[in-house]
Amino acid sequence: MIFTDFGKETIIEQVTSPDKSYTAILINSDQGALGGDTLVSIEYNNTKIIGYGYFEKNLYIGEWREFETIDLKWKDDHTLLINERVYNLK
């Protein structure tokens, strides 16, 4: 019972690309006394596997609670900006 909230991930924001091919997911990963991380995962919306969901990968890993100041926006269909830093998904 001590570890019931250990490793809890909370989705903070989801931003879909203009052509709806990708979804950027901002996640607060709380690991209790160990701290945690801020994650930005990319969900590939055209890769649904029945029974498993969509293919997803972590694009960015930052400091715990950094999610409070992160700015996510799409530059175009395949380019995500995280705090103005460019991440090309092609």
VEXGU-885862 format. One record per atom (N, C-alpha, C): x negated, y, z; residue number from 0; residue in one letter; chain. Coordinates in Angstrom, 3 decimals, always signed. Layout:
<sites>
<site xx="X" yy="Y" zz="Z" pos="NUM" code="A" unit="A"/>
...
</sites>
This chain:
<sites>
<site xx="-0.802" yy="-1.200" zz="+0.000" pos="0" code="M" unit="A"/>
<site xx="+0.000" yy="+0.000" zz="+0.000" pos="0" code="M" unit="A"/>
<site xx="-0.852" yy="+1.273" zz="+0.000" pos="0" code="M" unit="A"/>
<site xx="-2.087" yy="+1.166" zz="+0.412" pos="1" code="I" unit="A"/>
<site xx="-2.958" yy="+2.336" zz="+0.468" pos="1" code="I" unit="A"/>
<site xx="-3.202" yy="+2.910" zz="-0.921" pos="1" code="I" unit="A"/>
<site xx="-3.268" yy="+2.063" zz="-1.954" pos="2" code="F" unit="A"/>
<site xx="-3.646" yy="+2.498" zz="-3.292" pos="2" code="F" unit="A"/>
<site xx="-2.465" yy="+2.684" zz="-4.234" pos="2" code="F" unit="A"/>
<site xx="-1.286" yy="+2.970" zz="-3.725" pos="3" code="T" unit="A"/>
<site xx="-0.105" yy="+3.057" zz="-4.584" pos="3" code="T" unit="A"/>
<site xx="-0.205" yy="+4.169" zz="-5.625" pos="3" code="T" unit="A"/>
<site xx="-0.838" yy="+5.304" zz="-5.325" pos="4" code="D" unit="A"/>
<site xx="-0.971" yy="+6.392" zz="-6.287" pos="4" code="D" unit="A"/>
<site xx="-2.358" yy="+6.451" zz="-6.918" pos="4" code="D" unit="A"/>
<site xx="-3.189" yy="+5.475" zz="-6.651" pos="5" code="F" unit="A"/>
<site xx="-4.536" yy="+5.459" zz="-7.205" pos="5" code="F" unit="A"/>
<site xx="-4.472" yy="+5.306" zz="-8.721" pos="5" code="F" unit="A"/>
<site xx="-5.134" yy="+6.184" zz="-9.433" pos="6" code="G" unit="A"/>
<site xx="-5.174" yy="+6.103" zz="-10.887" pos="6" code="G" unit="A"/>
<site xx="-3.904" yy="+6.591" zz="-11.560" pos="6" code="G" unit="A"/>
<site xx="-3.194" yy="+7.473" zz="-10.931" pos="7" code="K" unit="A"/>
<site xx="-1.947" yy="+7.982" zz="-11.487" pos="7" code="K" unit="A"/>
<site xx="-2.240" yy="+8.971" zz="-12.616" pos="7" code="K" unit="A"/>
<site xx="-1.613" yy="+8.747" zz="-13.772" pos="8" code="E" unit="A"/>
<site xx="-1.757" yy="+9.660" zz="-14.904" pos="8" code="E" unit="A"/>
<site xx="-0.439" yy="+10.366" zz="-15.152" pos="8" code="E" unit="A"/>
<site xx="-0.518" yy="+11.687" zz="-15.282" pos="9" code="T" unit="A"/>
<site xx="+0.665" yy="+12.502" zz="-15.506" pos="9" code="T" unit="A"/>
<site xx="+0.511" yy="+13.255" zz="-16.823" pos="9" code="T" unit="A"/>
<site xx="+1.490" yy="+13.116" zz="-17.693" pos="10" code="I" unit="A"/>
<site xx="+1.479" yy="+13.864" zz="-18.951" pos="10" code="I" unit="A"/>
<site xx="+1.888" yy="+15.303" zz="-18.642" pos="10" code="I" unit="A"/>
<site xx="+1.022" yy="+16.228" zz="-19.028" pos="11" code="I" unit="A"/>
<site xx="+1.251" yy="+17.646" zz="-18.779" pos="11" code="I" unit="A"/>
<site xx="+1.906" yy="+18.310" zz="-19.989" pos="11" code="I" unit="A"/>
<site xx="+1.426" yy="+17.952" zz="-21.183" pos="12" code="E" unit="A"/>
<site xx="+1.918" yy="+18.587" zz="-22.410" pos="12" code="E" unit="A"/>
<site xx="+1.702" yy="+17.640" zz="-23.581" pos="12" code="E" unit="A"/>
<site xx="+2.594" yy="+17.705" zz="-24.557" pos="13" code="Q" unit="A"/>
<site xx="+2.438" yy="+16.975" zz="-25.808" pos="13" code="Q" unit="A"/>
<site xx="+2.649" yy="+17.955" zz="-26.954" pos="13" code="Q" unit="A"/>
<site xx="+1.701" yy="+17.946" zz="-27.918" pos="14" code="V" unit="A"/>
<site xx="+1.777" yy="+18.862" zz="-29.049" pos="14" code="V" unit="A"/>
<site xx="+1.609" yy="+18.043" zz="-30.323" pos="14" code="V" unit="A"/>
<site xx="+2.619" yy="+18.070" zz="-31.184" pos="15" code="T" unit="A"/>
<site xx="+2.602" yy="+17.287" zz="-32.423" pos="15" code="T" unit="A"/>
<site xx="+2.024" yy="+18.120" zz="-33.563" pos="15" code="T" unit="A"/>
<site xx="+1.222" yy="+17.468" zz="-34.410" pos="16" code="S" unit="A"/>
<site xx="+0.617" yy="+18.152" zz="-35.553" pos="16" code="S" unit="A"/>
<site xx="+1.706" yy="+18.628" zz="-36.516" pos="16" code="S" unit="A"/>
<site xx="+1.393" yy="+19.633" zz="-37.352" pos="17" code="P" unit="A"/>
<site xx="+2.407" yy="+20.182" zz="-38.263" pos="17" code="P" unit="A"/>
<site xx="+3.067" yy="+19.130" zz="-39.161" pos="17" code="P" unit="A"/>
<site xx="+2.298" yy="+18.143" zz="-39.630" pos="18" code="D" unit="A"/>
<site xx="+2.888" yy="+17.114" zz="-40.499" pos="18" code="D" unit="A"/>
<site xx="+3.405" yy="+15.906" zz="-39.707" pos="18" code="D" unit="A"/>
<site xx="+3.335" yy="+15.995" zz="-38.382" pos="19" code="K" unit="A"/>
<site xx="+3.841" yy="+14.974" zz="-37.455" pos="19" code="K" unit="A"/>
<site xx="+3.067" yy="+13.648" zz="-37.506" pos="19" code="K" unit="A"/>
<site xx="+1.841" yy="+13.661" zz="-38.042" pos="20" code="S" unit="A"/>
<site xx="+1.005" yy="+12.460" zz="-38.085" pos="20" code="S" unit="A"/>
<site xx="+0.386" yy="+12.117" zz="-36.737" pos="20" code="S" unit="A"/>
<site xx="+0.114" yy="+13.140" zz="-35.921" pos="21" code="Y" unit="A"/>
<site xx="-0.567" yy="+12.965" zz="-34.648" pos="21" code="Y" unit="A"/>
<site xx="+0.187" yy="+13.688" zz="-33.536" pos="21" code="Y" unit="A"/>
<site xx="-0.007" yy="+13.199" zz="-32.327" pos="22" code="T" unit="A"/>
<site xx="+0.450" yy="+13.929" zz="-31.145" pos="22" code="T" unit="A"/>
<site xx="-0.723" yy="+14.023" zz="-30.181" pos="22" code="T" unit="A"/>
<site xx="-1.075" yy="+15.245" zz="-29.798" pos="23" code="A" unit="A"/>
<site xx="-2.094" yy="+15.469" zz="-28.782" pos="23" code="A" unit="A"/>
<site xx="-1.394" yy="+15.432" zz="-27.430" pos="23" code="A" unit="A"/>
<site xx="-1.936" yy="+14.637" zz="-26.500" pos="24" code="I" unit="A"/>
<site xx="-1.316" yy="+14.461" zz="-25.196" pos="24" code="I" unit="A"/>
<site xx="-2.300" yy="+14.917" zz="-24.118" pos="24" code="I" unit="A"/>
<site xx="-1.934" yy="+15.937" zz="-23.377" pos="25" code="L" unit="A"/>
<site xx="-2.746" yy="+16.464" zz="-22.277" pos="25" code="L" unit="A"/>
<site xx="-2.350" yy="+15.729" zz="-21.006" pos="25" code="L" unit="A"/>
<site xx="-3.330" yy="+15.090" zz="-20.353" pos="26" code="I" unit="A"/>
<site xx="-3.063" yy="+14.213" zz="-19.223" pos="26" code="I" unit="A"/>
<site xx="-3.895" yy="+14.619" zz="-18.015" pos="26" code="I" unit="A"/>
<site xx="-3.260" yy="+14.661" zz="-16.850" pos="27" code="N" unit="A"/>
<site xx="-3.962" yy="+14.802" zz="-15.583" pos="27" code="N" unit="A"/>
<site xx="-4.141" yy="+13.395" zz="-15.024" pos="27" code="N" unit="A"/>
<site xx="-5.378" yy="+12.951" zz="-14.910" pos="28" code="S" unit="A"/>
<site xx="-5.677" yy="+11.622" zz="-14.375" pos="28" code="S" unit="A"/>
<site xx="-6.190" yy="+11.784" zz="-12.949" pos="28" code="S" unit="A"/>
<site xx="-5.302" yy="+11.548" zz="-11.987" pos="29" code="D" unit="A"/>
<site xx="-5.608" yy="+11.716" zz="-10.567" pos="29" code="D" unit="A"/>
<site xx="-6.090" yy="+10.380" zz="-9.992" pos="29" code="D" unit="A"/>
<site xx="-7.313" yy="+10.369" zz="-9.469" pos="30" code="Q" unit="A"/>
<site xx="-7.885" yy="+9.143" zz="-8.922" pos="30" code="Q" unit="A"/>
<site xx="-8.100" yy="+9.244" zz="-7.414" pos="30" code="Q" unit="A"/>
<site xx="-7.200" yy="+9.971" zz="-6.775" pos="31" code="G" unit="A"/>
<site xx="-7.224" yy="+10.081" zz="-5.317" pos="31" code="G" unit="A"/>
<site xx="-8.485" yy="+10.725" zz="-4.795" pos="31" code="G" unit="A"/>
<site xx="-9.088" yy="+10.116" zz="-3.790" pos="32" code="A" unit="A"/>
<site xx="-10.287" yy="+10.653" zz="-3.140" pos="32" code="A" unit="A"/>
<site xx="-11.475" yy="+10.718" zz="-4.099" pos="32" code="A" unit="A"/>
<site xx="-11.419" yy="+9.981" zz="-5.192" pos="33" code="L" unit="A"/>
<site xx="-12.506" yy="+9.998" zz="-6.174" pos="33" code="L" unit="A"/>
<site xx="-12.434" yy="+11.201" zz="-7.103" pos="33" code="L" unit="A"/>
<site xx="-11.364" yy="+11.982" zz="-7.001" pos="34" code="G" unit="A"/>
<site xx="-11.195" yy="+13.148" zz="-7.876" pos="34" code="G" unit="A"/>
<site xx="-10.296" yy="+12.798" zz="-9.032" pos="34" code="G" unit="A"/>
<site xx="-10.798" yy="+12.974" zz="-10.233" pos="35" code="G" unit="A"/>
<site xx="-10.011" yy="+12.667" zz="-11.416" pos="35" code="G" unit="A"/>
<site xx="-10.578" yy="+13.345" zz="-12.634" pos="35" code="G" unit="A"/>
<site xx="-9.804" yy="+13.314" zz="-13.700" pos="36" code="D" unit="A"/>
<site xx="-10.215" yy="+13.887" zz="-14.975" pos="36" code="D" unit="A"/>
<site xx="-9.024" yy="+14.548" zz="-15.636" pos="36" code="D" unit="A"/>
<site xx="-9.334" yy="+15.384" zz="-16.602" pos="37" code="T" unit="A"/>
<site xx="-8.343" yy="+15.895" zz="-17.533" pos="37" code="T" unit="A"/>
<site xx="-8.643" yy="+15.217" zz="-18.857" pos="37" code="T" unit="A"/>
<site xx="-7.627" yy="+14.638" zz="-19.468" pos="38" code="L" unit="A"/>
<site xx="-7.803" yy="+13.914" zz="-20.723" pos="38" code="L" unit="A"/>
<site xx="-6.945" yy="+14.540" zz="-21.807" pos="38" code="L" unit="A"/>
<site xx="-7.464" yy="+14.499" zz="-23.037" pos="39" code="V" unit="A"/>
<site xx="-6.636" yy="+14.776" zz="-24.204" pos="39" code="V" unit="A"/>
<site xx="-6.728" yy="+13.534" zz="-25.072" pos="39" code="V" unit="A"/>
<site xx="-5.597" yy="+12.865" zz="-25.209" pos="40" code="S" unit="A"/>
<site xx="-5.514" yy="+11.671" zz="-26.044" pos="40" code="S" unit="A"/>
<site xx="-4.780" yy="+12.019" zz="-27.327" pos="40" code="S" unit="A"/>
<site xx="-5.133" yy="+11.296" zz="-28.383" pos="41" code="I" unit="A"/>
<site xx="-4.469" yy="+11.472" zz="-29.663" pos="41" code="I" unit="A"/>
<site xx="-3.677" yy="+10.206" zz="-29.957" pos="41" code="I" unit="A"/>
<site xx="-2.405" yy="+10.391" zz="-30.233" pos="42" code="E" unit="A"/>
<site xx="-1.542" yy="+9.288" zz="-30.616" pos="42" code="E" unit="A"/>
<site xx="-1.349" yy="+9.371" zz="-32.132" pos="42" code="E" unit="A"/>
<site xx="-1.652" yy="+8.258" zz="-32.803" pos="43" code="Y" unit="A"/>
<site xx="-1.503" yy="+8.192" zz="-34.255" pos="43" code="Y" unit="A"/>
<site xx="-0.076" yy="+7.745" zz="-34.551" pos="43" code="Y" unit="A"/>
<site xx="+0.776" yy="+8.678" zz="-34.939" pos="44" code="N" unit="A"/>
<site xx="+2.203" yy="+8.425" zz="-35.057" pos="44" code="N" unit="A"/>
<site xx="+2.593" yy="+7.473" zz="-36.191" pos="44" code="N" unit="A"/>
<site xx="+1.692" yy="+7.204" zz="-37.118" pos="45" code="N" unit="A"/>
<site xx="+2.002" yy="+6.316" zz="-38.242" pos="45" code="N" unit="A"/>
<site xx="+1.489" yy="+4.905" zz="-38.013" pos="45" code="N" unit="A"/>
<site xx="+1.166" yy="+4.544" zz="-36.766" pos="46" code="T" unit="A"/>
<site xx="+0.553" yy="+3.244" zz="-36.504" pos="46" code="T" unit="A"/>
<site xx="+1.345" yy="+2.394" zz="-35.526" pos="46" code="T" unit="A"/>
<site xx="+2.642" yy="+2.543" zz="-35.485" pos="47" code="K" unit="A"/>
<site xx="+3.447" yy="+1.813" zz="-34.500" pos="47" code="K" unit="A"/>
<site xx="+3.354" yy="+0.307" zz="-34.728" pos="47" code="K" unit="A"/>
<site xx="+2.995" yy="-0.392" zz="-33.665" pos="48" code="I" unit="A"/>
<site xx="+2.933" yy="-1.846" zz="-33.674" pos="48" code="I" unit="A"/>
<site xx="+4.060" yy="-2.326" zz="-32.764" pos="48" code="I" unit="A"/>
<site xx="+4.966" yy="-3.080" zz="-33.298" pos="49" code="I" unit="A"/>
<site xx="+6.142" yy="-3.524" zz="-32.537" pos="49" code="I" unit="A"/>
<site xx="+5.691" yy="-4.235" zz="-31.262" pos="49" code="I" unit="A"/>
<site xx="+6.242" yy="-3.796" zz="-30.150" pos="50" code="G" unit="A"/>
<site xx="+5.920" yy="-4.380" zz="-28.857" pos="50" code="G" unit="A"/>
<site xx="+4.715" yy="-3.767" zz="-28.174" pos="50" code="G" unit="A"/>
<site xx="+3.942" yy="-2.942" zz="-28.892" pos="51" code="Y" unit="A"/>
<site xx="+2.737" yy="-2.354" zz="-28.314" pos="51" code="Y" unit="A"/>
<site xx="+2.724" yy="-0.835" zz="-28.332" pos="51" code="Y" unit="A"/>
<site xx="+3.490" yy="-0.190" zz="-29.181" pos="52" code="G" unit="A"/>
<site xx="+3.478" yy="+1.266" zz="-29.273" pos="52" code="G" unit="A"/>
<site xx="+2.542" yy="+1.754" zz="-30.349" pos="52" code="G" unit="A"/>
<site xx="+1.992" yy="+2.932" zz="-30.159" pos="53" code="Y" unit="A"/>
<site xx="+1.137" yy="+3.573" zz="-31.139" pos="53" code="Y" unit="A"/>
<site xx="-0.332" yy="+3.427" zz="-30.762" pos="53" code="Y" unit="A"/>
<site xx="-1.208" yy="+3.452" zz="-31.794" pos="54" code="F" unit="A"/>
<site xx="-2.646" yy="+3.479" zz="-31.552" pos="54" code="F" unit="A"/>
<site xx="-2.970" yy="+4.835" zz="-30.935" pos="54" code="F" unit="A"/>
<site xx="-3.813" yy="+4.822" zz="-29.915" pos="55" code="E" unit="A"/>
<site xx="-4.150" yy="+6.041" zz="-29.191" pos="55" code="E" unit="A"/>
<site xx="-5.634" yy="+6.019" zz="-28.852" pos="55" code="E" unit="A"/>
<site xx="-6.270" yy="+7.179" zz="-28.851" pos="56" code="K" unit="A"/>
<site xx="-7.663" yy="+7.261" zz="-28.399" pos="56" code="K" unit="A"/>
<site xx="-7.865" yy="+8.546" zz="-27.623" pos="56" code="K" unit="A"/>
<site xx="-8.799" yy="+8.501" zz="-26.682" pos="57" code="N" unit="A"/>
<site xx="-9.158" yy="+9.705" zz="-25.928" pos="57" code="N" unit="A"/>
<site xx="-10.085" yy="+10.548" zz="-26.788" pos="57" code="N" unit="A"/>
<site xx="-9.716" yy="+11.787" zz="-26.969" pos="58" code="L" unit="A"/>
<site xx="-10.504" yy="+12.712" zz="-27.777" pos="58" code="L" unit="A"/>
<site xx="-11.375" yy="+13.603" zz="-26.894" pos="58" code="L" unit="A"/>
<site xx="-10.897" yy="+13.876" zz="-25.688" pos="59" code="Y" unit="A"/>
<site xx="-11.574" yy="+14.832" zz="-24.804" pos="59" code="Y" unit="A"/>
<site xx="-11.416" yy="+14.380" zz="-23.361" pos="59" code="Y" unit="A"/>
<site xx="-12.500" yy="+14.442" zz="-22.606" pos="60" code="I" unit="A"/>
<site xx="-12.462" yy="+14.162" zz="-21.177" pos="60" code="I" unit="A"/>
<site xx="-13.115" yy="+15.350" zz="-20.474" pos="60" code="I" unit="A"/>
<site xx="-12.361" yy="+15.968" zz="-19.578" pos="61" code="G" unit="A"/>
<site xx="-12.860" yy="+17.142" zz="-18.872" pos="61" code="G" unit="A"/>
<site xx="-12.738" yy="+16.993" zz="-17.368" pos="61" code="G" unit="A"/>
<site xx="-13.027" yy="+18.049" zz="-16.682" pos="62" code="E" unit="A"/>
<site xx="-13.007" yy="+18.082" zz="-15.220" pos="62" code="E" unit="A"/>
<site xx="-11.588" yy="+17.918" zz="-14.682" pos="62" code="E" unit="A"/>
<site xx="-11.501" yy="+17.423" zz="-13.457" pos="63" code="W" unit="A"/>
<site xx="-10.219" yy="+17.280" zz="-12.791" pos="63" code="W" unit="A"/>
<site xx="-9.564" yy="+18.645" zz="-12.636" pos="63" code="W" unit="A"/>
<site xx="-8.288" yy="+18.727" zz="-12.895" pos="64" code="R" unit="A"/>
<site xx="-7.456" yy="+19.930" zz="-12.830" pos="64" code="R" unit="A"/>
<site xx="-7.790" yy="+20.960" zz="-13.911" pos="64" code="R" unit="A"/>
<site xx="-8.663" yy="+20.618" zz="-14.837" pos="65" code="E" unit="A"/>
<site xx="-8.956" yy="+21.508" zz="-15.958" pos="65" code="E" unit="A"/>
<site xx="-7.714" yy="+21.698" zz="-16.835" pos="65" code="E" unit="A"/>
<site xx="-6.776" yy="+20.758" zz="-16.750" pos="66" code="F" unit="A"/>
<site xx="-5.547" yy="+20.844" zz="-17.538" pos="66" code="F" unit="A"/>
<site xx="-4.807" yy="+22.158" zz="-17.301" pos="66" code="F" unit="A"/>
<site xx="-5.047" yy="+22.770" zz="-16.162" pos="67" code="E" unit="A"/>
<site xx="-4.352" yy="+24.021" zz="-15.820" pos="67" code="E" unit="A"/>
<site xx="-4.742" yy="+25.178" zz="-16.742" pos="67" code="E" unit="A"/>
<site xx="-5.918" yy="+25.098" zz="-17.371" pos="68" code="T" unit="A"/>
<site xx="-6.394" yy="+26.199" zz="-18.216" pos="68" code="T" unit="A"/>
<site xx="-6.628" yy="+25.803" zz="-19.670" pos="68" code="T" unit="A"/>
<site xx="-6.349" yy="+24.564" zz="-20.035" pos="69" code="I" unit="A"/>
<site xx="-6.600" yy="+24.117" zz="-21.414" pos="69" code="I" unit="A"/>
<site xx="-5.534" yy="+24.657" zz="-22.356" pos="69" code="I" unit="A"/>
<site xx="-5.996" yy="+25.102" zz="-23.524" pos="70" code="D" unit="A"/>
<site xx="-5.108" yy="+25.565" zz="-24.578" pos="70" code="D" unit="A"/>
<site xx="-5.202" yy="+24.573" zz="-25.740" pos="70" code="D" unit="A"/>
<site xx="-4.091" yy="+23.902" zz="-26.048" pos="71" code="L" unit="A"/>
<site xx="-4.029" yy="+22.953" zz="-27.170" pos="71" code="L" unit="A"/>
<site xx="-3.208" yy="+23.564" zz="-28.292" pos="71" code="L" unit="A"/>
<site xx="-3.761" yy="+23.547" zz="-29.502" pos="72" code="K" unit="A"/>
<site xx="-2.976" yy="+23.968" zz="-30.661" pos="72" code="K" unit="A"/>
<site xx="-3.579" yy="+23.346" zz="-31.913" pos="72" code="K" unit="A"/>
<site xx="-2.734" yy="+23.157" zz="-32.898" pos="73" code="W" unit="A"/>
<site xx="-3.157" yy="+22.577" zz="-34.167" pos="73" code="W" unit="A"/>
<site xx="-3.540" yy="+23.680" zz="-35.135" pos="73" code="W" unit="A"/>
<site xx="-4.718" yy="+23.557" zz="-35.735" pos="74" code="K" unit="A"/>
<site xx="-5.161" yy="+24.500" zz="-36.769" pos="74" code="K" unit="A"/>
<site xx="-4.512" yy="+24.137" zz="-38.098" pos="74" code="K" unit="A"/>
<site xx="-4.436" yy="+22.833" zz="-38.371" pos="75" code="D" unit="A"/>
<site xx="-3.759" yy="+22.316" zz="-39.559" pos="75" code="D" unit="A"/>
<site xx="-3.342" yy="+20.879" zz="-39.262" pos="75" code="D" unit="A"/>
<site xx="-2.943" yy="+20.130" zz="-40.281" pos="76" code="D" unit="A"/>
<site xx="-2.421" yy="+18.774" zz="-40.077" pos="76" code="D" unit="A"/>
<site xx="-3.399" yy="+17.812" zz="-39.419" pos="76" code="D" unit="A"/>
<site xx="-4.701" yy="+18.038" zz="-39.577" pos="77" code="H" unit="A"/>
<site xx="-5.700" yy="+17.092" zz="-39.084" pos="77" code="H" unit="A"/>
<site xx="-6.760" yy="+17.716" zz="-38.187" pos="77" code="H" unit="A"/>
<site xx="-6.544" yy="+18.956" zz="-37.746" pos="78" code="T" unit="A"/>
<site xx="-7.533" yy="+19.650" zz="-36.925" pos="78" code="T" unit="A"/>
<site xx="-6.877" yy="+20.188" zz="-35.657" pos="78" code="T" unit="A"/>
<site xx="-7.361" yy="+19.690" zz="-34.516" pos="79" code="L" unit="A"/>
<site xx="-6.863" yy="+20.129" zz="-33.218" pos="79" code="L" unit="A"/>
<site xx="-7.862" yy="+21.098" zz="-32.598" pos="79" code="L" unit="A"/>
<site xx="-7.352" yy="+22.147" zz="-32.000" pos="80" code="L" unit="A"/>
<site xx="-8.188" yy="+23.087" zz="-31.258" pos="80" code="L" unit="A"/>
<site xx="-7.926" yy="+22.886" zz="-29.776" pos="80" code="L" unit="A"/>
<site xx="-8.998" yy="+22.618" zz="-29.027" pos="81" code="I" unit="A"/>
<site xx="-8.927" yy="+22.529" zz="-27.574" pos="81" code="I" unit="A"/>
<site xx="-9.778" yy="+23.669" zz="-27.044" pos="81" code="I" unit="A"/>
<site xx="-9.126" yy="+24.687" zz="-26.480" pos="82" code="N" unit="A"/>
<site xx="-9.818" yy="+25.907" zz="-26.050" pos="82" code="N" unit="A"/>
<site xx="-10.688" yy="+26.467" zz="-27.177" pos="82" code="N" unit="A"/>
<site xx="-10.110" yy="+26.499" zz="-28.377" pos="83" code="E" unit="A"/>
<site xx="-10.732" yy="+27.031" zz="-29.592" pos="83" code="E" unit="A"/>
<site xx="-11.859" yy="+26.159" zz="-30.145" pos="83" code="E" unit="A"/>
<site xx="-12.199" yy="+25.051" zz="-29.501" pos="84" code="R" unit="A"/>
<site xx="-13.199" yy="+24.134" zz="-30.040" pos="84" code="R" unit="A"/>
<site xx="-12.515" yy="+23.196" zz="-31.030" pos="84" code="R" unit="A"/>
<site xx="-13.145" yy="+22.965" zz="-32.181" pos="85" code="V" unit="A"/>
<site xx="-12.538" yy="+22.246" zz="-33.292" pos="85" code="V" unit="A"/>
<site xx="-12.780" yy="+20.737" zz="-33.175" pos="85" code="V" unit="A"/>
<site xx="-11.699" yy="+19.957" zz="-33.319" pos="86" code="Y" unit="A"/>
<site xx="-11.751" yy="+18.491" zz="-33.343" pos="86" code="Y" unit="A"/>
<site xx="-11.032" yy="+18.030" zz="-34.605" pos="86" code="Y" unit="A"/>
<site xx="-11.815" yy="+17.548" zz="-35.603" pos="87" code="N" unit="A"/>
<site xx="-11.262" yy="+17.091" zz="-36.866" pos="87" code="N" unit="A"/>
<site xx="-10.927" yy="+15.609" zz="-36.752" pos="87" code="N" unit="A"/>
<site xx="-9.698" yy="+15.249" zz="-37.065" pos="88" code="L" unit="A"/>
<site xx="-9.237" yy="+13.867" zz="-36.902" pos="88" code="L" unit="A"/>
<site xx="-9.341" yy="+13.030" zz="-38.171" pos="88" code="L" unit="A"/>
<site xx="-9.769" yy="+13.598" zz="-39.261" pos="89" code="K" unit="A"/>
<site xx="-9.919" yy="+12.827" zz="-40.501" pos="89" code="K" unit="A"/>
<site xx="-11.160" yy="+11.999" zz="-40.479" pos="89" code="K" unit="A"/>
</sites>
